Structure formats: structure tokens, C-alpha cells
Amino acid sequence: MSKPVKAMLRKELIARLAGVESLTVLSLAGVNGVDNTRLRRHLQAKDIRVMVVRNVIARQALEEVGLGSACRLIDGPCALVTGPLNPVVVVRELLEQAKDIPSLLVRGALMEGEVFGPERVEELSHYPTREEAIATLVRQALSPGGQVVAALLGAGGRLASVIKAVEDRAREAEKN
């Protein structure tokens, strides 16, 4: 491949990676054409992009866009996987697909500057997504308030029933 062609490929890859803050590195070695097509269609439906590039060009482009720490994940035939979704969701999708495609290997991911190698990919898939983390925080924030309200309502209900009983007895006493 000539230098001008490599330069064009690098420039195109840099343009595609512009604004990307996290990515996943995937090995497609040993994946047959049918499984590869099925995987790409499934990921495309979820707006997840798979880019197979030469390792040298990928390393240069990653360095240029500030994602150089992901270069250590690139070894052998690799593909860069990006998407608008949280990288946790991307890794979960890839691990789910790896159950059906045994030769599919998630080499690692880069999330918020932290590199998750092959040994930590499973750990990353158990991280909460942004939406899940927000929901947990809201639930934790509302839980004590709900307990206070329940305590007040429980005691208030008992107090109201005692007052009603006293009132009923007073009416009975007036009738007699």
C-alpha cells in the first residue's frame, strides 16, 4: 500500500474518530463471513460501528485523536468498535454476540481514559450505564424520604384512628 493511500486512510479514520471518547477493540479472527455479516447488521441496528483497519494506521490515528492509551489493545487482526452508546452497553452487546460466535474476542475497551484489557472486559460489562447509575442515585435519594413519609403516615393513621374512637365514644356517651 502506497504512502498516499495510507495517509488518506489515516485521515479518514481520524475524521471518524473525531469526538469519540471511548471505544472497544474486537478481534474478528476466525469469524466466518455469515457470522460477520450477522454481527455487523445486529450492531448497525443499534448504531454501533465496526471499523477494521490496519494496526499501524489505527495506532497513528488513535494517537492523533488523543486515544493513544488504547493502542496497547491492538494486537493481531483487530476492529475498532464505536457507538453513541455508553461503552458498557457496547461491551455487553459484544459479549452477548460472542456467546453465539465463539471465535469472536473482545480484546478490551477504553472508557473515560481507563483501559480495560481482556481480563477486565467482563468486569466492565457489569458496570452500570449512565442511565442506570442515575436511576440508582435517584432511588437512593428518594428512599429515606419515602421512609419518613411512611413513618409519618403510619403514626398519623394510628393517631387518627384513636381520635376517631374517642370521638365515637363521646357520641355514644351523649346519646345515653
Summary of the structure (lengths in Angstrom):
residues: 176
radius of gyration: 28.5
end to end distance: 108.9
largest distance: 110.5
contacts: 471
relative contact order: 0.13
helix: 64%
strand: 13%
